[in-house]
Structures are given as structure tokens and as C-alpha cells.
Amino acid sequence: MTFALTVDWKFVAALGAAVSGIIMAAKMDPKTAGRVSAKVVDACKEYAIADKKQSQSPTELST
């Protein structure tokens, strides 16, 4: 039985960001941690929307 595991740099970066985010949130007071996490989620949503719009052709954007 052969088992192969491939880990790319995106996985390692996401794991590192998650761990550092948890450590920083544990050191902050709860209100600040909540505001920071809400800002991060909003930024990620805006990035995803912008990336989706950028990848669409101009005819798809007009519909």
C-alpha cells in the first residue's frame, strides 16, 4: 500500500496564519479580537469578490 502526501506552500501559509491568528487573539481582550477577526473576514470577502470579477470577461460583468 502506497501513501503519498503533497503539501504546497499555500497550505503551509494558511496553517501558519491560522496559528499566529489564534495566538494573537488569545493575547487580546475579547472585544478587540472580535473586531479584528471581523475586519479580516471582510477583507477576505472583498478580495474574493474582486478576484472573481477580475477573472470574468467584460461580457459576463455586464449581465
Secondary structure in CASP SS format (residue, H / E / C, confidence):
PFRMAT SS
TARGET T0000
AUTHOR 0000-0000-0000
METHOD secondary structure of the structure
MODEL  1
M C 1.00
T C 1.00
F C 1.00
A C 1.00
L C 1.00
T C 1.00
V C 1.00
D C 1.00
W H 1.00
K H 1.00
F H 1.00
V H 1.00
A H 1.00
A H 1.00
L H 1.00
G H 1.00
A H 1.00
A H 1.00
V H 1.00
S H 1.00
G H 1.00
I H 1.00
I H 1.00
M H 1.00
A H 1.00
A H 1.00
K H 1.00
M C 1.00
D C 1.00
P H 1.00
K H 1.00
T H 1.00
A H 1.00
G H 1.00
R H 1.00
V H 1.00
S H 1.00
A H 1.00
K H 1.00
V H 1.00
V H 1.00
D H 1.00
A H 1.00
C H 1.00
K H 1.00
E H 1.00
Y H 1.00
A H 1.00
I H 1.00
A H 1.00
D H 1.00
K H 1.00
K H 1.00
Q H 1.00
S H 1.00
Q C 1.00
S C 1.00
P H 1.00
T H 1.00
E H 1.00
L H 1.00
S H 1.00
T C 1.00
END
